[in-house]
Amino acid sequence: MEETFVPFEGIKNDLKGRLMCYKQDWTGGFKAGFRILAPTTYIFFASAIPVISFGEQLERNTDGVLTAVQTLASTAICGFIHSVVGGQPLLILGVAEPTVIMYTFMFNFAKARPELGRDLFLAWSGWVCVWTALMLFVMAICGACSIINRFTRVAGELFGLLIAMLFMQQAIKGLVDEFRIPERENQKLMEFLPSWRFANGMFALVLSFGLLLTGLRSRKARSWRYGTGWLRSLIADYGVPLMVLVWTGVSYIPSGDVPKGIPRRLLSPNPWSPGAYGNWTVAKEMLDVPVVYIIGAFIPASMIAVLYYFDHSVASQLAQQKEFNLRKPSSYHYDLLLLGFLTLMCGLLGVPPSNGVIPQSPMHTKSLATLKYQLLRNRLVATARKSIKTNASLGQLYNNMQEAYHHMQTPLVYQQPQGLKELKESTIQATTFTETSTLQLMKLYSI
């Protein structure tokens, strides 16, 4: 990325680079065939499960004002818009843990103020999103993302480690809460007796660690020594979503005398029910917020804007690491501008905003890179076998593989792979050795 602080210059350069490869992004995806479903389902579950967990956390921290319905809606809407008109399609958007923490602080602040209260919390958070969007617009226009080039790999990995620690913290906290009685519940129900709470917690441990271990194990199915090749590939590609379905089915095994609330499940209200449309009409309630709180919303908005600037940019940077060998240009400035529009839209709709998330973004690139490697390997192996059947020479074999590799690459930038370079060198050496040996034998027999 070229470093520039000229207003609109970075956005203009990003749009030029995006338009140059926009068509190829769509055609390349269709050329991958049905195998593109493997990374698609993997990233779908890798994104949906944390968002559902964050929705449950928000429901608990905001007294039910925000639920998993709002977090899923925000992730789906923002993700769809970014995938179609975004600058870096490898970037995955979703409601992140820092957003949940900020919204929890904002709810506690609004709840303690009689002028706001629980009823005007979403309207006030809408003003926070308006201020956040304005600051993101200014940063994108002024080229603030040019500083991203100065971030070292260590800084990005440390930020990713922070997000991972927040994931682990909430996972452990969620498991511990399964042994406790939830707030705002009737404690006289049978399912909240100490013995049943202990059973609920132990079953939650079995389900959690069972999904974790089997999911990790299934990702390495290609190296298994048992099973046919197609079965190992199927498990490696679709093992994680399959394990989610399997362990979800296991959770329905308890029956008979077991209370209905064991195991405890996430309550997901109908978003179109008569009592649930309050979130979608926040825009008309924003004028009811007192002016002093509208101006004061700038304070949390500044923290969220800085947080989104780093989180969104670092997630995009980790999705474009050098080892992925990406050839298409980055789009930091334009993506930050688009994030401002998405944040504004989410605030007006009464849902928490979505931004680039870690570790889903680098996981997305890695899954697509693995698919690309598999497709390329299959194409080269098929080309080599076809050349061998036609009794082609080593030079012809190399040229055929070089042509097959060229057809698999993007037309933007072409690079000769190191493996084919080594093959060419070995071919030349083998040819030279054969010619030298032939001359020596001719001289020997002529003597």
C-alpha positions in Angstrom: 0.0 0.0 0.0 1.3 3.4 -1.0 1.6 5.8 1.9 -0.3 8.9 1.3 -2.0 11.6 3.5 -3.6 13.5 0.6 -7.4 13.7 1.2 -9.3 11.1 -0.9 -6.1 9.9 -2.6 -5.9 6.6 -0.7 -9.6 5.9 -1.3 -9.2 6.7 -5.0 -6.2 4.3 -5.3 -8.1 1.6 -3.5 -11.1 1.9 -5.8 -8.8 1.6 -8.9 -7.2 -1.5 -7.6 -10.5 -3.0 -6.6 -12.2 -2.4 -9.9 -9.2 -4.0 -11.7 -9.8 -7.3 -10.0 -13.5 -7.2 -9.1 -14.7 -9.4 -12.0 -11.9 -11.9 -11.5 -12.9 -12.4 -7.9 -16.4 -13.6 -8.9 -15.3 -15.7 -11.9 -12.4 -17.3 -9.8 -14.9 -18.4 -7.2 -17.2 -20.1 -9.7 -14.2 -21.8 -11.3 -13.4 -23.5 -8.0 -16.5 -25.6 -8.3 -18.3 -27.3 -5.4 -15.1 -27.4 -3.4 -15.5 -23.8 -2.5 -18.3 -25.0 -0.2 -15.7 -26.4 2.2 -14.1 -23.1 3.3 -17.5 -21.4 3.0 -19.1 -23.7 5.6 -16.0 -23.6 7.8 -16.0 -19.8 8.0 -19.8 -19.7 8.3 -19.7 -21.7 11.5 -16.5 -20.1 12.7 -18.2 -16.7 12.5 -21.7 -17.7 13.6 -20.8 -19.5 16.8 -18.9 -16.6 18.4 -21.6 -14.1 17.3 -24.3 -16.2 18.9 -22.2 -16.4 22.1 -21.8 -12.6 22.1 -25.5 -12.2 21.6 -26.2 -14.3 24.7 -23.6 -12.2 26.6 -25.3 -9.0 25.4 -28.7 -10.3 26.4 -27.4 -11.0 29.9 -25.6 -7.6 30.2 -28.4 -5.4 28.7 -31.4 -7.0 30.4 -32.6 -8.4 27.1 -32.5 -5.2 25.1 -30.0 -6.7 22.7 -30.0 -10.5 21.9 -28.5 -12.9 19.5 -31.0 -11.8 16.9 -29.4 -8.4 16.7 -25.8 -9.7 16.6 -26.7 -12.2 13.9 -28.6 -9.5 11.9 -25.7 -7.1 12.1 -23.2 -9.7 11.1 -25.3 -10.9 8.2 -26.2 -7.4 6.8 -22.7 -6.0 7.2 -21.0 -9.1 5.9 -23.2 -9.3 2.8 -22.7 -5.6 2.0 -18.9 -5.8 2.5 -18.6 -9.0 0.4 -20.3 -7.3 -2.5 -18.9 -3.8 -2.5 -16.0 -4.1 0.0 -12.4 -3.5 -1.0 -10.9 -6.7 0.6 -13.3 -9.6 0.3 -11.0 -11.8 2.4 -11.9 -9.7 5.4 -14.6 -11.2 7.6 -17.0 -8.9 9.5 -18.8 -9.6 12.7 -19.8 -8.4 16.1 -16.6 -8.6 18.1 -16.0 -8.9 21.9 -14.7 -5.3 22.3 -18.0 -4.1 20.8 -19.9 -6.2 23.4 -17.8 -4.7 26.2 -18.3 -1.1 25.0 -22.1 -1.7 24.7 -22.2 -3.1 28.2 -20.5 0.0 29.6 -22.8 2.2 27.6 -25.9 0.3 28.8 -24.9 0.6 32.5 -24.3 4.3 32.0 -27.6 4.9 30.3 -29.5 2.8 32.8 -28.1 4.9 35.7 -29.4 8.1 34.1 -33.1 8.9 34.5 -33.0 11.1 31.4 -32.0 8.0 29.3 -32.8 4.8 31.1 -33.4 1.5 29.5 -35.9 2.8 27.0 -33.6 5.4 25.3 -30.4 3.2 25.4 -30.6 2.2 21.8 -31.5 5.7 20.7 -28.4 7.1 22.6 -26.2 4.3 21.2 -27.5 5.4 17.7 -25.9 8.8 18.4 -22.7 7.1 19.5 -22.7 5.3 16.1 -23.3 8.5 14.3 -20.3 10.2 15.9 -18.2 7.0 15.3 -19.1 7.0 11.6 -18.1 10.6 11.2 -14.7 10.0 12.8 -14.2 6.9 10.6 -15.0 9.0 7.6 -12.4 11.6 8.5 -9.7 9.0 9.2 -10.4 7.3 5.8 -10.5 10.5 3.8 -7.2 11.8 5.4 -5.4 8.6 4.8 -4.9 7.5 8.4 -4.6 3.9 7.3 -1.2 4.7 5.8 0.2 4.2 9.3 -0.8 0.5 9.1 2.4 -0.1 7.1 4.4 0.8 10.1 2.8 -1.8 12.3 5.1 -4.8 12.7 4.0 -8.4 12.6 4.5 -8.6 16.3 2.0 -5.8 17.0 -0.6 -7.5 14.9 0.0 -10.9 16.5 -0.2 -9.3 20.0 -3.5 -7.7 19.1 -4.8 -11.0 17.8 -3.6 -12.6 21.1 -5.6 -10.1 23.0 -8.7 -11.0 21.1 -8.0 -14.7 21.6 -7.7 -14.1 25.4 -11.1 -12.4 25.4 -12.5 -15.4 23.6 -11.1 -17.8 26.1 -12.2 -15.6 29.0 -15.8 -15.6 27.8 -15.7 -19.3 27.1 -14.5 -20.1 30.6 -17.0 -17.7 32.1 -19.8 -19.2 30.1 -18.9 -22.7 31.3 -18.8 -21.6 34.9 -22.2 -19.8 34.6 -23.8 -23.1 33.5 -23.4 -24.3 37.2 -25.1 -21.1 38.4 -28.7 -20.0 38.4 -29.3 -17.3 35.7 -30.5 -13.9 36.7 -34.1 -12.9 36.0 -35.3 -16.5 36.3 -37.7 -18.2 38.7 -35.4 -19.9 41.1 -38.2 -22.3 42.4 -38.2 -24.3 39.1 -36.9 -27.8 39.3 -34.2 -27.2 36.8 -32.6 -24.7 39.1 -32.2 -27.1 42.0 -28.5 -27.6 43.0 -28.3 -31.1 41.8 -29.7 -30.2 38.4 -27.5 -27.2 38.1 -24.5 -29.4 38.7 -25.8 -31.9 36.0 -26.3 -29.0 33.6 -22.8 -27.7 34.2 -21.1 -31.1 33.8 -23.1 -31.8 30.6 -22.0 -28.4 29.3 -18.4 -29.4 29.9 -18.9 -32.6 28.0 -20.5 -30.8 25.0 -17.9 -28.0 25.0 -14.7 -30.1 25.2 -16.3 -32.8 22.9 -16.9 -30.2 20.2 -13.5 -28.6 20.7 -11.5 -31.9 20.5 -13.4 -33.5 17.7 -13.3 -30.3 15.7 -9.6 -30.0 16.0 -9.1 -33.7 15.2 -11.2 -33.5 12.1 -9.1 -30.7 10.6 -6.2 -33.1 10.5 -8.1 -35.9 8.8 -5.9 -35.9 5.7 -3.0 -37.2 7.7 -5.0 -40.1 9.1 -3.7 -43.6 8.4 -7.1 -45.1 8.2 -10.0 -44.5 5.8 -10.1 -43.9 2.1 -8.7 -40.8 0.5 -12.1 -39.3 -0.4 -13.5 -39.9 3.1 -10.5 -38.3 4.8 -10.8 -35.2 2.5 -14.5 -35.0 3.2 -14.0 -35.1 7.0 -11.1 -32.5 6.8 -13.2 -30.1 4.7 -16.6 -30.5 6.5 -15.5 -31.9 9.8 -16.1 -28.7 11.9 -19.7 -28.0 10.7 -20.4 -31.8 10.9 -19.2 -31.9 14.5 -21.4 -28.9 15.4 -24.4 -30.8 14.1 -23.4 -34.0 15.8 -22.9 -32.4 19.2 -26.0 -30.4 18.9 -27.8 -33.7 18.4 -26.1 -35.1 21.4 -27.5 -32.2 23.5 -31.0 -33.5 22.8 -30.3 -37.0 24.3 -31.4 -36.1 27.8 -35.1 -37.0 28.1 -37.7 -38.6 30.3 -37.5 -37.3 33.9 -34.9 -34.6 33.0 -36.3 -31.1 33.4 -37.0 -29.2 30.2 -34.2 -26.6 30.9 -31.5 -29.2 31.0 -29.3 -28.5 29.1 -29.9 -24.7 29.2 -30.4 -23.4 25.6 -30.2 -19.9 24.1 -33.5 -18.1 23.9 -33.8 -16.5 20.4 -37.0 -14.4 20.1 -38.8 -13.9 16.8 -37.4 -10.7 15.2 -40.8 -10.1 13.5 -43.0 -10.6 16.5 -45.1 -7.5 17.6 -42.9 -6.9 20.7 -39.6 -7.2 18.9 -39.8 -4.4 16.3 -38.6 -1.7 18.8 -34.9 -2.2 17.7 -35.8 -1.5 14.0 -37.4 1.9 14.8 -34.6 3.5 16.7 -34.1 6.3 14.2 -37.4 8.0 15.1 -36.5 7.9 18.8 -33.1 9.5 18.5 -34.6 13.0 18.7 -35.9 12.2 22.1 -32.4 12.0 23.5 -31.4 15.2 25.5 -28.9 17.4 23.7 -26.3 17.1 26.4 -26.2 13.3 26.0 -26.1 13.7 22.2 -22.9 15.8 22.6 -21.6 13.5 25.3 -21.9 10.5 23.0 -18.8 11.8 21.3 -16.7 10.4 24.2 -17.6 6.7 23.8 -17.7 7.2 20.1 -14.1 8.3 20.0 -13.0 5.2 21.9 -15.0 2.9 19.5 -13.6 4.7 16.4 -10.0 4.2 17.6 -10.9 0.6 18.5 -12.4 -0.1 15.0 -9.5 1.6 13.3 -7.0 -0.7 14.8 -9.2 -3.8 14.9 -10.4 -3.5 11.3 -7.0 -2.6 9.9 -5.1 -5.3 11.8 -7.7 -7.9 10.8 -7.2 -6.9 7.2 -3.4 -6.9 7.6 -3.4 -10.4 9.2 -5.6 -11.6 6.3 -3.0 -10.4 3.8 0.2 -11.9 5.4 3.2 -12.3 3.2 3.2 -16.1 3.5 -0.2 -16.2 1.8 1.5 -14.8 -1.3 -1.5 -12.6 -2.3 -1.2 -10.8 -5.6 -4.2 -8.4 -5.5 -3.9 -5.0 -4.0 -5.0 -4.1 -0.5 -7.9 -1.6 0.3 -7.4 -0.2 3.8 -8.7 3.3 3.1 -11.8 2.4 1.2 -12.7 -0.4 3.7 -12.5 2.0 6.6 -14.8 4.4 4.7 -17.2 1.6 4.1 -17.0 0.6 7.8 -18.2 4.1 8.6 -21.3 3.7 6.5 -22.0 0.3 8.0 -21.6 1.6 11.6 -24.0 4.4 10.8 -26.5 2.0 9.3 -26.3 -0.3 12.4 -26.8 2.6 14.7 -29.9 3.7 12.9 -31.3 0.1 12.9 -30.6 -0.4 16.6 -28.1 -3.3 16.3 -24.5 -3.4 17.4 -22.0 -2.6 14.6 -19.8 -5.2 13.0 -16.2 -4.8 12.0 -13.3 -6.9 10.8 -12.7 -9.7 13.2 -9.8 -11.8 14.4 -9.1 -14.7 14.0 -11.8 -15.3 11.4 -10.2 -13.1 8.8 -6.8 -14.9 8.6 -8.6 -18.2 9.0 -10.6 -17.3 5.9 -7.5 -16.6 3.8 -5.8 -19.7 5.1 -8.8 -21.9 4.2 -8.9 -20.4 0.7 -5.1 -20.8 0.3 -5.4 -24.5 1.2 -8.1 -24.9 -1.4 -6.0 -23.1 -4.0 -3.1 -25.4 -3.2 -5.2 -28.5 -3.6 -6.7 -27.4 -6.9 -3.2 -26.4 -8.2 -1.7 -29.7 -7.1 -4.5 -31.7 -8.8 -4.1 -29.7 -12.0 -0.3 -30.2 -12.1 -0.6 -33.9 -11.3 -3.2 -34.4 -14.0 -1.0 -32.5 -16.5 2.1 -34.6 -15.6 0.2 -37.8 -16.0 -1.1 -36.8 -19.4 2.4 -35.8 -20.6 3.8 -39.1 -19.4 1.1 -41.1 -21.3 2.1 -39.3 -24.5 5.8 -40.1 -23.9 6.7 -36.4 -23.7 10.3 -35.4 -23.0 11.3 -33.7 -19.7 11.4 -30.3 -21.4 7.9 -30.8 -22.8 6.7 -32.0 -19.4 8.0 -28.8 -17.8 6.4 -26.6 -20.4 3.0 -28.3 -20.0 3.2 -27.9 -16.2 4.3 -24.3 -16.6 1.3 -23.6 -18.9 -1.1 -25.3 -16.5 0.2 -23.2 -13.6 -0.2 -20.1 -15.7 -3.9 -20.8 -16.3 -4.5 -21.2 -12.6 -3.1 -17.8 -11.7 -4.8 -14.4 -11.6 -4.2 -12.3 -14.7 -3.1 -9.3 -12.6 0.4 -10.4 -11.6 2.2 -13.5 -12.8 5.0 -15.1 -10.8 6.9 -18.2 -11.7 6.6 -20.7 -8.8 9.8 -21.9 -7.0 8.8 -25.5 -7.5 8.7 -25.3 -11.2 12.0 -23.4 -11.3 13.6 -26.3 -9.4 11.9 -28.7 -11.9 13.3 -26.8 -14.8 16.8 -26.7 -13.3 16.7 -30.4 -12.6 15.4 -31.0 -16.2 18.3 -29.1 -17.7 20.7 -30.9 -15.4 19.3 -34.3 -16.4 19.3 -33.4 -20.1 22.9 -32.2 -19.8 24.0 -35.3 -18.0 22.3 -37.5 -20.6 24.0 -35.7 -23.5 27.4 -35.9 -21.8 27.0 -39.6 -21.0 26.0 -40.3 -24.6 29.1 -38.4 -26.0 31.4 -40.3 -23.6 29.9 -43.7 -24.6 30.3 -42.8 -28.3 33.9 -41.9 -27.8 34.5 -45.1 -25.8 33.0 -47.3 -28.5 34.8 -45.4 -31.3 38.1 -46.1 -29.6 
